[in-house]
C-alpha cells in the first residue's frame, strides 16, 4: 500500500515507511475522518477536531488505521510516526494495555476528548 502525495521525496519516503506498519488489508483515504460508531459522540467529535488541526498544519493522516499487530489507532500521523489516541471512557489501565500493542516505531500521544472539545470551543 504505497501512495504518492504532494510532498517532497524525503517526506514521501517517510510516509511510505509508516504505511508498511499497517495491516495489508487496511484501506482508507488520506486526510479524511472515518467514524467508528462503536465510540461515543464526544470521542468522534474530538477526533474530527484533532484531524482538522493536523490537516491544516499539512500533516498526512489516516483514521482508524489498523496495524499488523491488529491494534487500531484513532489517528495515525504518517509524517511523524505518531499515533493520537482520543481518551474518553478508557481507564489509564486500559490505555496502558493498548499502548503495548502498537509497533515500537510509533509514538503514542493520548488526548482527553473533553479537553480537545473545550479548547476548540474557546477558539
GINORSUL-V483507 format. One record per residue. N is the residue number from 1. RES is the residue in three letters. OMEGA is omega as a letter, one per 40 degrees, with the letter a starting at -180 (999 if undefined). BURIAL is 1 if it has 9 or more other C-alpha atoms within 8 Angstrom, else 0. D_CENTER is the distance of its C-alpha to the mean C-alpha in Angstrom with 2 decimals. Layout:
n = [N N]
res = [RES RES]
omega = [OMEGA OMEGA]
burial = [BURIAL BURIAL]
d_center = [D_CENTER D_CENTER]
//
This chain:
n = [1 2 3 4 5 6 7 8 9 10 11 12 13 14 15 16 17 18 19 20 21 22 23 24 25 26 27 28 29 30 31 32 33 34 35 36 37 38 39 40 41 42 43 44 45 46 47 48 49 50 51 52 53 54 55 56 57 58 59 60 61 62 63 64 65 66 67 68 69 70 71 72 73 74 75 76 77 78 79 80 81 82 83 84 85 86 87 88 89 90 91 92 93 94 95 96 97 98 99 100 101 102 103 104 105 106 107 108 109 110 111 112 113 114 115 116 117 118 119 120 121 122 123]
res = [UNK UNK UNK UNK UNK UNK UNK UNK UNK UNK UNK UNK UNK UNK UNK UNK UNK UNK UNK UNK UNK UNK UNK UNK UNK UNK UNK UNK UNK UNK UNK UNK UNK UNK UNK UNK UNK UNK UNK UNK UNK UNK UNK UNK UNK UNK UNK UNK UNK UNK UNK UNK UNK UNK UNK UNK UNK UNK UNK UNK UNK UNK UNK UNK UNK UNK UNK UNK UNK UNK UNK UNK UNK UNK UNK UNK UNK UNK UNK UNK UNK UNK UNK UNK UNK UNK UNK UNK UNK UNK UNK UNK UNK UNK UNK UNK UNK UNK UNK UNK UNK UNK UNK UNK UNK UNK UNK UNK UNK UNK UNK UNK UNK UNK UNK UNK UNK UNK UNK UNK UNK UNK UNK]
omega = [i a i i i a i i i i i i i i i i i i i i a i a a a i i i i i i a i a i a i i i a a i a i i i i i a i i a a i i i i i i a i i a a a i i i i a a i i i i i a a a a i i i i i a i a a i i a i i i i i a a i i i a a a i a a i i i a a i i a a i i a i i 999]
burial = [0 0 0 0 0 0 0 0 0 0 1 1 0 1 1 1 0 1 1 0 1 1 1 0 0 0 0 0 0 0 1 1 1 0 0 0 0 0 0 0 0 1 1 1 1 1 1 1 1 1 1 0 0 1 1 0 0 0 1 1 1 1 1 1 1 1 1 1 1 0 1 0 1 1 1 1 1 1 1 0 1 1 1 1 1 1 1 1 0 0 0 0 0 0 1 0 0 1 0 0 0 1 1 0 0 1 0 1 0 0 1 1 1 1 0 1 1 0 0 0 0 0 0]
d_center = [17.15 17.77 17.54 19.13 17.73 19.73 19.09 21.46 22.42 21.09 17.64 17.72 18.76 15.88 13.35 15.54 15.64 11.92 12.27 15.11 13.10 12.01 14.50 17.00 17.19 13.59 13.95 11.97 12.60 10.97 10.25 10.85 9.71 10.43 12.18 12.70 16.27 16.35 14.55 16.81 17.02 16.18 12.78 12.09 13.83 11.91 8.53 10.62 12.12 9.20 8.20 11.94 12.31 9.96 11.65 14.89 14.63 14.39 11.01 9.88 6.47 5.79 5.04 6.68 6.77 9.87 11.18 14.94 15.41 14.40 11.65 8.71 5.13 4.36 1.07 2.86 5.71 8.53 11.31 10.86 9.65 7.37 4.76 4.85 6.81 8.97 12.44 15.13 17.65 16.57 19.14 18.73 20.20 17.77 14.75 16.80 17.58 14.03 13.20 15.97 14.70 11.92 13.40 15.26 14.12 10.70 10.76 9.22 9.48 10.47 11.36 14.01 13.76 17.39 17.18 14.56 16.89 20.01 19.08 18.29 21.58 23.54 22.62]
//
